[in-house]
Every structure is written in structure tokens, then in C-alpha cells.
Amino acid sequence: MSFFYERRQIVTPGDLLAEGDYLTGDNTYREDSKIYASRLGLVEYEGRKIHVVALNTFYLPSVEDQVIGKIIEVNMNGWTVDISSPYAATLRATEAFNKPFKPQRDDLTSFLDVGDLIIAKVVAFDRTRDPVLTIREPGLGKVTYGQIIRVSPAKIPRIIGRKGSMVNMLKKETECKITVGQNGLILISGKNPENERLAVMAIQKIEQEAHTSGLTDRVTEMLRKERGGIG
Amino acid sequence: MTARIKLVDDNGIRTDGRKLNELRPIKLEVGVLSNADGSAYIEQGKNKILAAVYGPRDVHPRHLALPERALLRCRYHMAPFSVEERKPPAPSRREVELSKVIRESLEPAIFLEQFPRTSIDLFIEVLQADGGTRCAGVTAASLALADAGIPMKDLVVACATGKADGHLVLDLNDIEDKEGEADLPVAYMPNFNAVSLLQMDGLLTIEEFKQALDLSLDGCKQIYKLQKEALKAKYIAIREEVEECLQ
């Protein structure tokens, strides 16, 4: 039973993290009783479980995730949605209409057309099937205003913060509506462009410095300074 | 043959001033291309090679997709200006073969089974060649894969040993490769002590082969350290900058 790295130390794929009676967490794998890292990231220990918090990843869908996607295709009975993951998602036509959907009567493009952005939730995904989305929940649906920025999906937990502390702080300080998609897309809509600019700047700072500590305080400080300068 | 070039002089010094078991100077850089999902650049002696990774992403054409794992596709290509005499840009027999062996040397290191029905596309572009490009290509490619955030068992690192003027020499350069008696490129996963590529041309005795293999693995371990540093460098720099600001 032994650890080979300190907490928050950077490891590379193949680094031996621990030997003995431990559990594999995110981005790790086991070979016999040894636990190795499978991605570049920071080591975290959580009881007997060992995680590597990845510094760069792509988005792999997971059921219940909220994502922001773009319609790339209109099919007979639904839409194909790009959710910037290795797998393209589908949204069924029945999601859009309250009455039963009839292809000969209902025009799908009048509801969502190619290029439209949607906030959606993943309802099904596994190895054999492409992800299926839903928009029939409050807060989901077509995006009609605001601006979208893209960050690495690895940084999303940092942008949300512990129990939403970071994103709540951002909302309060910038007075913007911020919708975070687990796939790395973030929708920002504020009362004026200046507020939105501040939010974008803050999110970019968080993405840049995601692997450093004391980030929430630094971002708060930066936002207050910036706002003071304007006012 | 008359007036052959002397590859190793009486003091055991090679044409470029190296000792027998000395690597060429290596420079590694990660994340050099912003349009690729992951990328790396290597300079090993006069070699200059770029590696870029896209994916995992949709497979095109569709019918190539595998139901149980990701498809790894690799293209090794030499730029027309990478060698002294212009090389036609179309893939030659040699490039097609190297694409295959490089792909096979990287496959065991990647968790392909985690991403069924997708493809991971790898491009290795040799900008300037000076012998040992397949090895430098593998070294750069595994960095690009790690940079793309693709889960891997280990980094793959490659290095060649050859025989020149009767001496075993580490990390062949172009002239030693062409004029020497043998060439033994090896790709290696250091944490598992596993060899994933082993080729040989020329002639070596069994005893020489064993020594050459050990020498190659030794070279691989040295390059492996550089690989890890290169991967971490970007993030450590940001962290230090932040810590400086705080003080």
C-alpha cells in the first residue's frame, strides 16, 4: 500500500500512481494490483479511490448531462445534433410537438433548422448506440439569444466549481445568465455587451489557469477590479 | 568499393562528433497546431517532424467503422523538400509501409476499445529528414495522442541502434543509416518493459543483436524522460506564472 505522487502533482499516461488495495477512479487503470494514469492530469485521492483530473479531454456523453448542440441535419423523423463529441446525437421529432408527430403534416424545419443551437439533455447513451437527446424539460430548448463560447470539456467542472460556487459567483458578479453545457459549450447572455465581455474574460481565465489553486478568489478580484475601472 | 567514408574514427567519435552511445540533441514541443485535437513537434539532430492527431471522431467512409473498438489510421508522409533530392509528394512504397508499422507500434498503447465506431487519425509529416524518422515519428506521435486527451496505457518511445564500421552506434543519422552495416529500430513502452516495434535490416550476429537491443532500449529511456517533461511543460509554466503573481 503506497502512493507514488503527491496530491495535485502532474502525471503523464503510464505513470504508476499506487500499488495495493486501491480503486481506480477517472482516467486511471489497473494492471494486477498496480494503478496507473491513462491521461495527462493532476492526481487526486478520495479515500481509497485514485483519480486523475485530466488537463485536456474531449466530451464523452453521459446520461443526464446538459449539453449545448448544433443541428447539422434534418431527417425524416428527427434531427442530427453535433454535440462536439466523437458521437453525433439524435433528437426525435416527437420531442418538438405536443400532438403525435406525422411526417406528412408536420414540417420539422419550421421548428429547428440546420445551424440552430439547442440546449438539451442526454437521455440515453451506451457503446452500441449514439446518444439520444431531449428538450422537454424546463430550461432546455432552442437558443435564441446570447453568445456561445467553447472551452475544453476538461475545464467544465472547474468552471462550475464545488457545488456551483464558481458559476454562481460569475452570475452574481457579471449579472449574466450563464448556461454551462457539459460538452464544453457555454451560453452567456447579459443585460449589455460589457457584462458579457466580462463573463467571457473570466471564463477564459478559468480555462487557462484551471489547474492552479485559489482560482475563485482570483477571478472574483479580477472581475471587481475590471468593473471598478469602468464605473 | 574504394574510398569509403569513415563513419567512426580511431577515438570512437562519429561523423557528427558524437560518442558511440550518444543520442542526437532532441527538442520536443507539444500543442503546436491549434487546428488539430493534439499535436507535437520533434527535432532530433537534423530531423524535423510534425505529428497531428484528430479524434476520436466519426469514421469516413462509414463502412470502415469497427463495432467494438476505435479505428486508428496513420499517415506517415515526407515533404517533397525533406530530402536533398526532391521527393515526389505521392506516398511511396516505403511511406505506406512506415505508416503501417507506426500504427501497429502505437495501437497497443491506446485504449481503443473505449471508443467503438470512431476513428483516431494520425498524421506524421516529415519536414526535414536525417535518418531515424520512423523512430522520431513514433516519439512525436505518442505525444500528440496524449495531448489530444486520448487515454493511453503508456507513452511509446522509439530509438534505433545500428552498426557502422563494425561498432554498434546509438541513434543513427542519415549517413550511418545509408553507409552502415545494420539498422535496428525499436519502439518501446518503458513502464511495461514492452517492445511494440522491432525491425532490422543489414546483418548482426546474435550477440550484437542483443547488445544493440539493450542500447536501443537505453536510448528510449532517455527520450522518455524528455517526452514527459515536454508534456508537462505547458501547464507547469502557467502554474509558475500564477504563483509568481501571488507573491
Contacts between the chains, C-beta under 8 A, distances in Angstrom:
chain1	res1	chain2	res2	distance
A	10	B	232	4.9
A	10	B	235	6.0
A	10	B	236	6.8
A	12	B	146	6.6
A	12	B	155	6.5
A	12	B	227	7.7
A	12	B	228	4.9
A	12	B	231	5.0
A	12	B	232	6.8
A	13	B	146	5.4
A	13	B	151	7.2
A	13	B	152	4.1
A	13	B	153	7.1
A	13	B	154	6.1
A	13	B	155	5.8
A	14	B	152	6.9
A	14	B	153	6.3
A	14	B	154	3.2
A	14	B	155	5.7
A	14	B	189	7.1
A	14	B	190	7.4
A	14	B	191	4.3
A	14	B	192	7.9
A	15	B	191	7.5
A	16	B	191	6.6
A	27	B	151	6.6
A	29	B	111	7.5
A	29	B	151	7.9
A	29	B	153	7.2
A	36	B	153	7.2
A	36	B	154	7.7
A	36	B	191	6.9
A	38	B	111	6.5
A	38	B	151	4.0
A	38	B	152	6.0
A	38	B	153	6.9
A	39	B	146	7.5
A	39	B	149	6.2
A	39	B	151	5.5
A	39	B	152	7.6
A	40	B	146	5.5
A	40	B	147	7.5
A	40	B	149	7.6
A	40	B	231	5.5
A	40	B	232	7.6
A	54	B	149	6.1
A	55	B	149	7.9
A	55	B	235	5.8
A	56	B	38	7.7
A	56	B	147	6.8
A	56	B	148	7.4
A	56	B	149	4.2
A	57	B	149	4.1
A	58	B	37	7.0
A	58	B	56	7.0
A	58	B	148	7.6
A	58	B	149	5.8
A	86	B	55	6.9
A	86	B	56	3.9
A	86	B	57	5.7
A	86	B	58	7.4
A	86	B	115	5.9
A	86	B	118	4.4
A	87	B	58	8.0
A	87	B	117	7.4
A	87	B	118	7.3
A	88	B	58	6.7
A	127	B	116	5.3
A	128	B	67	7.7
A	128	B	116	7.5
A	154	B	149	6.9
A	208	B	238	6.4
A	209	B	238	6.1
A	209	B	242	5.6
A	211	B	235	5.8
A	211	B	238	7.4
A	211	B	239	6.5
A	212	B	238	7.0
A	212	B	239	5.2
A	212	B	242	4.5
A	212	B	243	7.5
A	214	B	246	7.4
A	218	B	242	7.9
